[in-house]
Amino acid sequence: MTTTTNITLYTEDEFRIDKKLRAVWSAMFQRCYSENWVNYPSYGGRGITVCPEWVTDKTAFVAWALANGYREGLTLDRIDNDGHYEPSNCRFVSRKQQQRNRRITVYVTYQGRTLPVSELFDELGFDEATSNRIQNRLSIGWDLEAALQKPKSTLRTHEKIAYEGRYWSLKKLADHLNLDYAAYRRAAGRISLGWEPLKALTEPRSYNTKNATLS
């Protein structure tokens, strides 16, 4: 990285890493402060916050991450799961190690073996995006076979949904059904996981996590 007068020049690798870390910061912020965020109840809903230095300055978080072990393939982890996002309580670890540090480790049975779901993802060679999508499916009650095999939905929120003889955008149908913005956002997330649109809009929210079995 080279800095000239008011201009910062990045190499291609530096730009990619900076972009990823800003996405990590955004996810951290949403977990703690956005009540519509799918994981908010486990973070902000429990009183977990982001330290003042990071919450007001994204570049401070990026600088800390680069100086404290970040490399591609690692995830941000809180050492004390009841503690806040702050330098003394954060580190970068593998997904497997992070899974072991969670309050609840989800186990699955796959081909006759029971193991943490993070280890299964590693064995199957899933990237972080695929792993997150499948884990979200399991958390809302999908069985393991469907969670692993159903492809990601290609429906976008601007595409039309057939309902009562008409075609609606997701937002228009949510308004027609008198659903609030949180329900609309939740439905959009569910659809990206492969839910049918009407079920995504109308099914009540659940925080239950089920163990899954696939023989």
C-alpha positions as CSV (number, residue, x, y, z in Angstrom):
1,M,0.0,0.0,0.0
2,T,1.4,3.4,-1.0
3,T,0.1,6.7,0.2
4,T,0.6,9.9,-1.7
5,T,-1.1,13.3,-1.1
6,N,-4.6,12.4,0.1
7,I,-4.5,9.3,-2.1
8,T,-4.0,5.7,-1.0
9,L,-2.8,3.3,-3.7
10,Y,-3.5,-0.5,-3.2
11,T,-2.1,-3.5,-5.0
12,E,-4.7,-5.9,-6.3
13,D,-4.2,-8.3,-3.3
14,E,-4.3,-5.4,-0.8
15,F,-7.5,-4.1,-2.3
16,R,-9.1,-7.6,-2.1
17,I,-8.1,-8.1,1.5
18,D,-9.3,-4.6,2.5
19,K,-12.6,-5.2,0.9
20,K,-13.1,-8.5,2.7
21,L,-12.2,-7.0,6.1
22,R,-14.7,-4.2,5.5
23,A,-17.3,-6.8,4.9
24,V,-16.3,-8.5,8.2
25,W,-16.7,-5.2,10.0
26,S,-20.2,-4.7,8.4
27,A,-21.3,-8.2,9.5
28,M,-20.0,-7.5,13.1
29,F,-21.9,-4.2,13.2
30,Q,-25.1,-5.7,11.9
31,R,-25.1,-8.5,14.4
32,C,-24.8,-6.1,17.3
33,Y,-27.0,-3.2,16.2
34,S,-29.5,-4.2,13.5
35,E,-32.6,-5.8,15.0
36,N,-33.6,-7.0,11.6
37,W,-30.4,-9.0,11.2
38,V,-30.9,-12.8,11.3
39,N,-28.3,-13.3,14.1
40,Y,-29.1,-10.2,16.1
41,P,-30.8,-12.2,19.0
42,S,-27.5,-14.0,19.7
43,Y,-25.4,-10.8,19.7
44,G,-27.0,-7.4,20.1
45,G,-30.1,-9.1,21.7
46,R,-27.7,-10.4,24.4
47,G,-26.1,-7.1,24.9
48,I,-23.0,-7.7,22.8
49,T,-21.6,-4.5,21.4
50,V,-18.6,-3.2,19.4
51,C,-16.0,-1.1,21.1
52,P,-16.2,2.7,20.4
53,E,-13.0,2.8,18.4
54,W,-14.2,0.2,15.9
55,V,-17.9,1.2,15.8
56,T,-17.0,4.7,14.7
57,D,-14.0,4.0,12.5
58,K,-14.0,1.1,10.1
59,T,-10.4,1.7,9.1
60,A,-9.3,1.3,12.7
61,F,-10.7,-2.2,12.7
62,V,-9.1,-3.0,9.3
63,A,-5.7,-1.8,10.7
64,W,-6.1,-3.9,13.9
65,A,-7.0,-7.0,11.8
66,L,-4.0,-6.7,9.6
67,A,-1.7,-6.3,12.6
68,N,-3.2,-9.2,14.5
69,G,-3.1,-12.3,12.4
70,Y,-5.8,-11.8,9.8
71,R,-5.3,-13.9,6.6
72,E,-7.8,-15.2,4.1
73,G,-9.7,-18.2,5.2
74,L,-9.8,-17.1,8.9
75,T,-12.9,-15.8,10.7
76,L,-13.3,-13.2,13.4
77,D,-13.9,-14.8,16.8
78,R,-14.6,-13.5,20.3
79,I,-12.4,-15.3,22.9
80,D,-15.1,-14.8,25.6
81,N,-18.5,-15.6,24.0
82,D,-20.2,-13.3,26.5
83,G,-17.7,-10.5,25.9
84,H,-17.8,-7.6,23.4
85,Y,-16.1,-7.0,20.0
86,E,-12.9,-5.3,21.2
87,P,-9.2,-5.8,20.6
88,S,-8.6,-7.6,23.9
89,N,-11.4,-10.1,23.2
90,C,-11.0,-10.8,19.5
91,R,-8.8,-12.9,17.3
92,F,-8.8,-14.6,13.9
93,V,-9.3,-18.4,13.9
94,S,-10.3,-21.2,11.5
95,R,-13.9,-21.9,11.1
96,K,-13.4,-25.2,13.0
97,Q,-11.9,-23.5,16.0
98,Q,-14.6,-20.9,16.0
99,Q,-17.3,-23.5,16.0
100,R,-15.8,-25.1,19.1
101,N,-15.9,-21.7,20.8
102,R,-19.6,-21.2,20.3
103,R,-22.1,-21.4,23.1
104,I,-23.8,-24.3,21.2
105,T,-22.0,-26.6,18.8
106,V,-24.3,-28.1,16.2
107,Y,-23.6,-31.8,15.6
108,V,-24.8,-33.7,12.5
109,T,-24.8,-37.4,11.6
110,Y,-23.4,-38.0,8.1
111,Q,-22.9,-41.4,6.6
112,G,-23.0,-43.0,10.0
113,R,-20.6,-40.6,11.8
114,T,-21.6,-37.9,14.2
115,L,-19.4,-34.8,14.1
116,P,-19.5,-31.0,14.4
117,V,-21.1,-29.4,11.4
118,S,-18.0,-27.3,10.9
119,E,-15.8,-30.4,10.5
120,L,-18.3,-31.8,7.9
121,F,-18.0,-28.5,5.9
122,D,-14.2,-28.8,5.9
123,E,-14.4,-32.4,4.8
124,L,-16.7,-31.6,1.9
125,G,-14.5,-28.6,0.9
126,F,-17.2,-26.0,1.3
127,D,-16.2,-22.3,1.1
128,E,-17.4,-19.9,3.8
129,A,-20.5,-18.6,1.8
130,T,-21.7,-22.2,1.2
131,S,-21.1,-23.2,4.8
132,N,-23.0,-20.2,6.1
133,R,-25.9,-20.9,3.8
134,I,-26.2,-24.5,4.8
135,Q,-25.8,-23.8,8.5
136,N,-28.6,-21.2,8.3
137,R,-30.8,-23.8,6.6
138,L,-30.1,-26.2,9.5
139,S,-30.8,-23.5,12.1
140,I,-34.4,-23.0,10.7
141,G,-35.2,-26.7,10.7
142,W,-34.1,-28.1,7.4
143,D,-33.0,-31.7,7.4
144,L,-29.3,-32.3,6.5
145,E,-29.9,-33.9,3.1
146,A,-32.0,-31.0,1.8
147,A,-29.7,-28.4,3.3
148,L,-26.7,-30.0,1.5
149,Q,-28.3,-30.8,-1.8
150,K,-30.8,-28.0,-2.6
151,P,-29.1,-25.4,-4.8
152,K,-29.1,-21.7,-3.8
153,S,-32.2,-19.9,-4.9
154,T,-31.9,-17.8,-8.1
155,L,-35.0,-15.7,-7.1
156,R,-34.2,-12.0,-6.6
157,T,-36.4,-9.7,-4.6
158,H,-37.4,-7.7,-7.7
159,E,-38.7,-10.8,-9.5
160,K,-42.4,-11.5,-9.6
161,I,-44.3,-14.0,-7.4
162,A,-47.7,-15.4,-8.5
163,Y,-50.4,-14.9,-5.8
164,E,-54.2,-14.6,-6.1
165,G,-54.1,-14.5,-9.9
166,R,-51.6,-11.6,-10.0
167,Y,-47.8,-11.2,-10.1
168,W,-46.2,-9.3,-7.2
169,S,-42.7,-8.2,-6.3
170,L,-41.6,-9.5,-2.9
171,K,-42.0,-6.0,-1.4
172,K,-45.4,-5.4,-2.8
173,L,-46.7,-8.8,-1.7
174,A,-45.3,-8.2,1.8
175,D,-47.2,-4.8,1.9
176,H,-50.4,-6.5,0.6
177,L,-50.1,-9.1,3.4
178,N,-49.6,-6.3,5.9
179,L,-46.2,-7.5,6.9
180,D,-43.6,-5.1,8.4
181,Y,-40.2,-4.4,7.1
182,A,-38.5,-6.9,9.4
183,A,-40.7,-9.7,7.9
184,Y,-39.9,-8.6,4.4
185,R,-36.1,-8.7,5.1
186,R,-36.5,-12.1,6.8
187,A,-38.4,-13.4,3.8
188,A,-35.7,-12.1,1.4
189,G,-33.0,-14.0,3.4
190,R,-35.1,-17.1,3.5
191,I,-35.6,-17.1,-0.3
192,S,-31.9,-16.8,-0.8
193,L,-31.7,-20.1,1.3
194,G,-34.2,-21.8,-1.1
195,W,-37.5,-21.2,0.6
196,E,-40.7,-21.0,-1.4
197,P,-41.7,-17.3,-1.5
198,L,-45.1,-17.6,0.2
199,K,-43.7,-19.8,3.0
200,A,-40.8,-17.3,3.4
201,L,-43.2,-14.5,3.9
202,T,-45.8,-16.2,6.2
203,E,-43.9,-18.7,8.4
204,P,-43.3,-17.3,11.9
205,R,-39.7,-16.7,12.9
206,S,-38.1,-19.4,15.0
207,Y,-34.7,-19.4,16.8
208,N,-34.7,-23.2,17.3
209,T,-31.6,-25.1,16.1
210,K,-32.1,-28.8,15.4
211,N,-29.5,-31.5,15.1
212,A,-29.7,-33.2,11.7
213,T,-29.1,-36.7,10.5
214,L,-28.1,-38.0,7.1
215,S,-27.4,-41.7,6.7
